[in-house]
Amino acid sequence: MNKTYLWWKFLCITALINIGVWFWAIVVHYDMQNFSYAQPVLSGIYVFVCAFRSFLPRIDLERYCLFDHPLSSVMLGRSLATLAEICFSMQCAILIYDLGIFINSSIIASIAYSIVPIIVLAQISCWYAALTLNHFWHGIEEAAWVVMVLLAAGSFTIGLFMLSGILQILMLVGIISCLGSAYIMLFVDIPMYLNRKNINRKDKQLYLSVRDGIKDAVSRRVKTNDWAIWKKEVLWISSYFTFGVWLSIGMVFVRF
């Protein structure tokens, strides 16, 4: 079987397991008193959107899709991804804010308020890249995410030295997750996008206007199962739809 379809099956199976785990998380917390459902709802949106994107994978800027179906529209997929990523950033902001309140740190509480605006800027950059076909703006998007995860890592580091027991372990997990994400973005994703930008410049590729980009993103799809194309995206897509989703579900369980 084509390697691309084997990888796709892995994404689909993982997506179904993740949905099951999310439902289990809701059942576990259903009877809890004074429990906020903000985290479960935000996580649910993220989990289901990631599942959707697992079943119908795309590469936005190049308009590649594994299945030529109207639901593989770049405009639809990018819109859902934007919603999901803002929800994820809200989860992070709530978690960091609760940490700041719990350890009485005004610095951490202030950092929490910066998380969502940073990711909104990342989404604007991502949209501009996807519409104009300019990879440079994907690099800017990733840079914004790096700033966000490093701020989160700093908050968790402070928490690491002020907490104990299971909460201290959770802080360590958060730090490792943030630094791992930052590493992938800094040394894999951003260089990849900048290299694509340089290749396009050498090929004298013409960029689209935002208006033309919207029309293109709505209608154009390039179906391919070529592993040579998809394997370049495997690392970030696989980690995004596995570890990213697990972190989202994990935040449902964290209580200070």
C-alpha positions in Angstrom: 0.0 0.0 0.0 1.1 3.6 -0.7 3.0 5.0 2.3 0.8 8.1 2.2 -2.3 6.0 2.8 -0.7 4.0 5.6 0.2 7.3 7.3 -3.4 8.6 6.7 -4.8 5.4 8.4 -2.6 6.1 11.4 -4.0 9.7 11.6 -7.5 8.4 11.3 -7.1 5.7 14.0 -5.4 8.2 16.3 -8.2 10.7 15.7 -10.9 8.2 16.7 -9.0 7.2 19.8 -8.6 10.9 20.7 -12.3 11.5 20.4 -13.0 8.6 22.7 -10.5 9.9 25.3 -12.1 13.3 25.1 -15.6 11.8 25.8 -14.1 9.9 28.7 -12.7 13.1 30.1 -16.2 14.6 30.0 -17.7 11.6 31.8 -15.0 11.8 34.5 -15.7 15.4 35.2 -19.5 15.3 34.7 -20.4 15.0 38.4 -17.7 17.3 39.7 -19.0 20.3 41.7 -17.7 23.8 40.9 -16.1 22.5 37.7 -15.7 24.9 34.8 -16.6 23.4 31.4 -14.5 26.0 29.6 -11.6 23.6 29.2 -13.6 20.6 28.0 -15.6 22.7 25.5 -12.5 24.4 24.1 -10.7 21.0 24.0 -13.6 19.4 22.3 -13.5 21.9 19.4 -9.8 21.4 19.0 -10.1 17.6 19.1 -12.9 17.4 16.6 -11.3 19.8 14.2 -8.0 17.9 14.3 -10.0 14.7 13.6 -11.6 16.4 10.6 -8.2 17.5 9.4 -6.8 14.0 9.9 -9.5 12.4 7.8 -9.1 15.0 5.1 -5.5 16.2 5.2 -4.4 19.2 3.2 -1.3 21.3 2.5 -2.9 24.7 2.4 -0.5 26.9 0.4 0.2 24.4 -2.3 -3.6 23.5 -2.4 -2.7 19.8 -2.1 -5.3 17.4 -0.7 -5.4 13.6 -0.3 -9.0 13.4 -1.4 -10.6 15.7 -4.0 -13.8 16.5 -2.1 -15.6 19.8 -1.4 -14.8 19.3 2.3 -11.1 19.4 1.4 -11.5 23.1 0.5 -8.6 25.1 1.8 -10.9 27.9 2.8 -13.1 25.5 4.9 -10.1 23.7 6.4 -8.2 26.9 7.2 -11.3 28.4 8.8 -11.8 25.4 11.1 -8.1 25.3 11.9 -8.1 29.0 12.9 -11.1 28.3 15.2 -9.3 25.3 16.7 -6.0 27.0 17.3 -7.6 30.0 18.9 -9.5 27.6 21.2 -6.2 25.8 22.0 -4.6 29.2 22.9 -7.5 30.0 25.1 -7.0 26.7 26.9 -3.3 27.6 27.5 -4.3 31.1 28.6 -6.8 29.8 31.2 -4.3 27.2 32.5 -1.5 29.8 32.8 -3.9 32.3 34.4 -5.0 29.7 37.0 -1.4 28.9 37.7 -0.6 32.6 38.3 -3.6 33.0 40.7 -2.7 29.7 42.5 0.9 30.7 43.2 0.0 34.4 43.6 2.2 35.5 40.6 1.1 38.7 38.9 3.7 38.1 36.2 2.3 34.8 35.2 -1.3 36.1 35.3 -0.2 39.0 33.0 1.5 36.5 30.6 -1.8 34.7 30.3 -3.5 37.7 28.8 -0.9 37.9 26.0 -1.3 34.3 24.8 -4.5 34.6 22.7 -3.5 37.9 21.0 -0.2 36.4 20.0 -2.0 33.4 18.4 -4.5 35.7 16.7 -1.5 37.4 15.1 -0.2 34.0 14.1 -3.5 33.2 12.4 -3.5 36.5 10.5 0.0 35.6 9.2 -1.1 32.1 8.3 -4.1 33.3 6.4 -2.0 35.8 4.5 0.5 33.1 3.6 -2.3 30.7 2.5 -4.1 33.3 0.4 -1.1 35.0 -1.3 1.0 31.8 -1.6 3.9 33.4 0.2 5.7 31.0 2.5 7.5 33.8 4.4 4.3 34.5 6.3 4.1 30.9 7.4 7.5 31.5 8.9 6.2 34.6 10.8 3.2 32.5 12.0 5.6 29.9 13.4 7.7 32.6 15.1 4.6 33.8 16.9 3.9 30.3 18.1 7.5 30.1 19.3 7.0 33.3 21.4 3.8 31.8 22.9 5.3 28.5 23.9 8.4 30.1 25.3 6.2 32.4 27.5 4.3 29.3 28.6 7.5 27.5 29.3 8.7 30.4 31.4 5.5 30.4 33.4 5.7 26.6 34.0 9.4 27.0 35.1 8.3 29.5 37.8 5.6 27.0 38.8 8.1 24.2 38.9 10.0 25.8 41.7 6.9 26.9 43.7 4.8 23.7 43.5 5.2 20.2 44.7 4.0 16.7 44.1 1.9 16.0 41.0 1.6 19.7 40.1 5.4 19.9 40.0 5.4 16.9 37.6 2.8 18.6 35.4 4.9 21.7 35.3 7.8 19.6 34.1 5.7 18.0 31.4 4.5 21.4 30.3 8.1 22.7 30.0 9.3 19.7 28.0 6.2 20.0 25.7 6.9 23.7 25.1 10.6 23.3 24.5 10.0 20.3 22.2 7.4 22.3 20.2 9.8 25.3 20.0 12.6 23.1 18.8 10.4 21.7 15.9 9.2 25.1 14.9 12.6 26.8 15.1 14.8 24.1 13.5 12.3 22.3 11.2 9.3 24.3 10.3 10.7 27.8 10.0 13.8 26.7 7.9 11.4 24.7 5.7 9.2 27.6 5.0 12.1 30.0 4.4 13.7 27.5 2.0 10.4 27.2 0.1 10.3 31.0 0.0 13.8 31.1 -1.5 12.9 28.4 -4.1 9.9 30.3 -5.2 11.9 33.5 -5.5 14.4 31.7 -7.7 11.5 30.3 -9.8 10.1 33.9 -10.0 6.7 32.7 -8.7 4.0 35.3 -8.8 2.1 35.8 -5.6 -1.7 36.3 -5.5 -3.6 39.3 -4.1 -5.8 38.5 -1.1 -8.9 38.8 -3.2 -7.6 36.4 -5.9 -6.3 34.2 -3.1 -9.7 33.8 -1.5 -11.2 32.7 -4.9 -8.3 30.3 -5.4 -8.6 28.8 -1.8 -12.3 28.2 -2.3 -12.1 26.4 -5.6 -8.7 25.0 -6.3 -7.6 21.5 -5.0 -4.7 19.4 -6.2 -5.3 15.8 -5.4 -2.1 13.8 -4.7 -1.0 10.7 -2.8 2.6 11.2 -3.7 4.7 10.3 -0.7 7.5 12.6 -1.9 5.1 15.5 -1.3 3.5 14.4 1.9 6.5 13.1 3.7 7.8 16.7 4.0 4.7 17.5 6.1 4.6 14.3 8.2 6.5 15.5 11.2 4.5 18.6 11.9 1.1 17.1 11.0 1.7 13.9 13.0 2.9 15.7 16.1 0.1 18.3 15.8 -2.6 15.7 15.6 -1.2 13.5 18.3 0.8 15.3 21.0 -1.0 18.6 20.4 -4.4 16.9 20.9 -3.1 15.0 23.9 -2.0 18.3 25.5 -5.4 19.8 24.8 -7.2 16.9 26.5 -4.7 16.9 29.3 -5.5 20.5 30.2 -9.0 19.4 30.9 -7.7 17.4 33.9 -5.4 20.0 35.4 -6.8 21.7 38.5 -4.9 24.0 40.8 
